[in-house]
Amino acid sequence: MTRILVISGDILPFPGCPTTGAGLRAWGLAKGLESCGHDVIAAMPKSATQNMASIPEELLPVLYTPEELPRFIAHHRPDVVVLQHWWLANHLEAAPAYPVVIDFHGPLLLETQFQANPALEKLRRDKIRALHKADFFTCAGEKQRYYFFPWLMLAGCDLRDDLIKAIPVSLSPDLPTHQSDGEPSFVYGGVFLPWQDPIVSLRTLVESLEMHQRGVLKFFGGKHPVVAVPTGKFEELRAELQQSPRVRMQPMIPRDQLIQEYCRSYVAIDLMQRNAERELAFTTRTVEYLWCGLPVIYNNYAELSGDIADYQAGWTLDPNDVNGLRNILAEMLAHPEMLEAYSRNAQRLVRERLTWDCTIAPLDAFCRQPRKREKGAPLLDAGGQSFLKECGYLTKKLHYHIEHEGVQETLKRIWRKARR
């Protein structure tokens, strides 16, 4: 039995906590390894608890600060460390004595570009330094695996070795019971992010609900609970949608409550405009919808699209096919009983392909025989930048946070960092 420390860069779905896609990803890896008989500890940043009225005592041993990460790891004495986010590796020792796995949940630099975040250039260097420290890598899908190949080469990895494996976003094999009730209800949920644009599909849905005078959209979402991420078009969209009597707006809620809401609903709508990030994404919220028995209205370009179509677990279409979406909505509003078969298919897809006990094999294999790889020199210089460039970067970063968080929240952020 291997002792494994899975370190999440985001809030984990402990009871009573909301969570994010990254948090669910780390949780799925930890639980998958646990199902294989490993001794697993799942940790999350202490900053993830900053909005809690009080921190449950049982969470204290698994909370860390990035600056104290080496001491935190030494305290738990793992055989393998799994980092669910590459930036965490830059808080490790220069040459960790233990095997390190980095899991890529998504393309962070691409997401950063969509935020117009001045950190992009710095993150390029940070990423190469971080990847150089790791011994094995996982990602959420085959499309992402190809995206990360050149990054591994730039970090000095020898791709003649099979160093990166795809592990789909996965949830518990203990699926909840789906039992829709009341009038037909559609759900949309998740953190507001600038690279996601569901405006066309949500407007079309609400227009159809109003035209048919039937059905409701349950809209769950809000800003990221910890990280300062621009919300893109969502604030404007939310203000528009909440004018409709067919829309129920709710903020982010603890995951256990959210799952109950999903299990009582009929359909999830997860149809977003195509862009480079969405093409690479293996969307966590979509897997969670399917896991709850919600058939999904989804795009026709992502890695999950094929499985959804093959299993008849939902409908896949071009996000700009407004007439096609209207026809689908009209049929299900007229005949909601047709959704029962789609619901069963949604959970069958998850049960057969997307539970953590059946997807974890590549990481389980590495952890059973962990090893340090021979590290070559990076192909691209990841050295630091000049003092003047560093000052320029910090100035841009300060402006960025003031723009998206306001002066007061930015000052609080600076104070928290100064106290560490």
N, C-alpha and C positions, 0 to 999 in steps of 0.2 A: 504494500500500500504506500503510495506516494503522498507526501504532505505538500499541498499546493495552496499558494496564496494568490487569489484572483483579486486584482486591484482595479476597481472601477474609477473612472474619472468623473462620474456623475452619480446622481442620487439613485439608490437601489430601491426596489419595490418591497421594502419591509412593511409590515402591517401598519396601516394608517398613513402611509407616505404616498405622495404622487410619484411619478417617475417619468423617464424620458426613454427614447429609443436606445440611447447608449447604455442607460441603466439596465434596461431589459436585456440588452445584448450580454452585458457582463453577468447578469443573473443566470441567463440561459447557459452560458459556458460553465459557471460554477456548479449549477445543478446537474448539468450533463456529466461533468467529471465526478461529482458525488454519486451519481447513479452507477458509475463504473467501479465504485468501491474505494475511491480515493478519499483522503482526509482533506477537506476543502474549507478554507476560510475566505469569505467574500467581504471585501473592505470597500469603503467609500470615503470621499473627502469630508472633512469636518465642516467645510463651508456649505455642504449640502443641507446641513441642519440649521442654517442661520435663520430660517423663517419658522422654525418650530418653537412653540411656547416653552417647551422643556424637552430635553433630550432623554429618551428612554434609557434606563441604566444598561440594558442589554446591548445597546448599540455602542457604548463607549469603547469597548475593546477593539472595534472594527473601524474606528474613525481615525483618519490620518491627516496630516498636513503635508503638502508636497515637499516642503523644505526639510522635514524630518523623516522622509521616506526610508532612507537607509537604516535609521534606528528602528523604525516601525517594522521593517522586514526582519532585521536581526532579532527583534523581540519574538517574532512568531516562528523563526527558524524553519522556513520552508525548504523543500527539496527543489521546487520549481516556482518561479514567479510568473504569473500571467498578467500582463498589463492590458487592460481594455482601453487603450488609447496610447498612441506612440509618444506623445509629449511627456508622459510620465517617466519615460526612460532617461530623460535629461536631468532628472532629480536623483538618479542612481549614482553609484560610484563610477569612476571612469572605466573600470574593467570589473564588472560584477563577478564574484566567484561562483555564483549559482547560475543555472540555466535560466534564461529569460525568454519568454514568449511575448510577442506583441500581436494583439488582435486589432485589425482595422475594421471598424464598423462602417466607415464611409470615407470619402475623399475630402479630408479636412481642408486642404489648400484650395480646392475647388469651391467648397462652401465659404471659405474666407473671401475668395474673390467676389462671390455674390453679395457679400456683406459690404464690399468696398472698404475693407478693413486694412489699415496701414501695416498690420502685422505680417502681411503676405511675404515680403522679402525676408524678414527675420525667421519666419516659420520654415522657409525653404532650407535655410542652414540648420535650424534646430532639428528638422526632420531627418536630415542625413546623419547628423551626429547621433540621434536617438536610434535609428535603425542599425547603425554600426554596432550597438551594444547587444542586440538581440541574437538569439540562436535559432529561433523558429518563428514562423509567422502564420496567422490565420486571417481570413477575411470572410465577408458575408455571401459571396457569390462568385461565379466563374468570370463574369464581366469585370468585377473588381480585381480579381486575381491578375488579369492581363494589365489592368491599369497600374498595379503596384510593381510589376516586373521591372520597369526602368528605374523606379525609385530604389529597389533593392540593389540593382547593379551600381547606381550612383553611390550607394552607401558601402560598396565594396563586397557585396555578397556574390558568391559564385553560383550562378543559376544552373550550373551542371549538377548541383545538388538540389534535391526536391525540397526547398525551404519554405514554401508557402502553399497552404491547403485551404480550400473553400469549405466553410461550415455555415450553412444557411441559418438565418435568424430562426430560433427554435423556442418552443414553449413546452410546458409540462405535458407529459403523456396522460395526465389526469384531466381530461377536458371537462369544462363545465356543462351543465344542462341548459340547452337553449329552449326557451318557451316564450315566444312572442305573445304579447297581449295588447288589447286596446286597438285603436285605429292604426293603420300602417305607419310605421315610424322609420325614418332614415337617420343614420348617425354619421357625424363627421367629428373626429377628435384628434387632438395632438397639439404640440407646441407650435406657435407661429414662427415660421422661418422664411427668410427672404427668397430662398431658391424654390419655394413651393407656391404654385399659383393655381388654385381651384376655382377661380372666379367664374369662368364660363359654366362649369358644371354645376356649381351651387346656385348660380342665378337661374339656370335652366330648371333645376330641380324645384326651386321655390315657385317659379312661374307656373310649373306644371301642377304643383300642389294647390296653388290658388285657383288655377283654371278648373281643376277637377273638384275643388272644394272638398278635398279629402287628403288625409295624411299630414305628417308633421316632420320637420327636420330638427333633430336634437344636435346642437352644436356645442361641443365641449372643447375648450382650448384657452390658451393664454400665452403670455410671455414665458420664456424659459425660467424655471424657478430659481436658478442660480447664476447662469452666465448671461452677460450683456450681449444679446443678439438682436439686431434690428428685426422688427416684425414684418417688414415688407409691406404688402398691400392689405394685410389682415385687419388692421384697425379700421380702415375705410370700409372694408367688406363687412366686418361685424356691425358697424353702424348702419349700413344699408340693410342687412338681413334682418336685424332685430325690429325693423319697422313692420315686418310681415306677421300677421297673426298665426301663420303656419310655422313659425320658427321659435324654438325654445333655446335661448342662449344660456350657457352655464360655464363658469370658470373651470380651471383644472381642479380635479378632485382626487382624493386618494384612489389608488388603482383598484382596490377591492370594491369600492363603490362603483367605479367606472365599469368594471366587468359586469356587475349586476345590471347596470343600465343597458349595456350591450346585449346581454342575454335575453332581455325583454323586448328588444327591438327587432325589426324585420330585415333591413338591408343597410349596408355601409356604402357610402359614396367616397371614393378615393381616386378621383379622376383629375389629374393635374396636367398643366401644359408641359410639353416636352422641352427638356434642356439637358445639358451635359451631365449635371448632377443627378437628375431624375433617371436618366438612362442607366447610370451606374448603381443607383440605389436598390438595395434589397429591403423593401420598406417594412419596418417593424410593425407599424400600426396595422398594415394589411394582414400580416400573419396573425395579429391579435384579433382582428375582426373575424377571420376565418375560424380561429380557435374557439371563439364564442358562438359559432354557428351562424354568423352573418355572411350571406353571399355578398360579393363585392362588385360594385361598378368600378371598373379599373381601366387603366390605359392598355394600349396594344403594343408597347415598345419595351417594357421592362422584363427582367429575367423571370419574374413571377407570372407574367402574363400568360405564358404557355401552359403552366400548370393549372391556372384558374380556368382557362378555356378547355383544356383536356378533361378536367374533372367536372366540368359544368358547375363550378363553384361560384360562378358569377358571370359577368358580361365584360368583355374587353373590346374597347373601341378607341378610335382616334379622339383625343380630347376636344377637338374642334368640330366633331360630328354632332351638331346640336339636334338635327332631325332624328338621327339614330338614337340619341339619348332620350328625346321626347317619346319616341315609339316604345322604347323599353319601359320607361316610367308609366306610360299610359296602360300598357299591358299588365304590369304588376299592380297598379292601383285598381284596375278593373277585376283582376283575378289574383288577389293576394294568396290564395291557397296554392298557387303554383310555386310559391317560395319555399314550401316545406321540403321539396326534393332538393332544391339548391342549397338549403341549409344543411341537410344531411351530407351533401357532397362536399360542402366547405369543411366540415369537421373530418370527413374521410380523407381529404387532401392533407390536412394537418396530421392526422393520426398515422398516415402512411409515409409522410415525407418530412414533416417539420416539427417533430418532438425531439427534445434534447437527448433522449436516450438513444435515438437512431441516427443522429447527425454528428455526435461528438467524437466518433471513432478516430479521425486524424489527430486530434489533440490528445486523446486518451493514449494513442500509440506512442506519441512523443513523450508523454509524462511517464509512461511505464519504462522507457529507456531514455531518460533525459541525457543530453550531451551538450557540451560546449563546442561550437563550431570554430574552425580556424578562420580568423577574420583578416581579410585582405584590406589594403588601403582604399579609402573612398576614391571614386573616380572624379568627384567634384569637390573642390575646396569648400569646407564647411566652417572655415575660420571666422573669428569675430570681425566686426566692422570698426571703423575709426570712431574716435570720440565724437567728432562733429556729426557723423552719420547717426550715431547712437542718440545724440541729443535731438537731432531732427526727427528720428523715429519716435522718441518719447513725447515730443511736442504734438506730433500727429495723433499718437495714441490718446493723449489727454483730450484733444479736440473731439476725437471719435466718441469717447465715453461721455463727455459733456453733451454732445449732440443727441446721443441715444438714451442716456440715463438722467441727464440734468446735473447741475452743479452739486447739489446736496448729496445725491447718491454716489457721484464720482469722488467727492471728498471722503465719504464713508469707505469707499473701496480703497483709496490711498491709505487711510488710517488703518484699515485691517491689514494691509500688506506691510505697513511700517511696524506693526506690533508683532509680526511673525519673527 
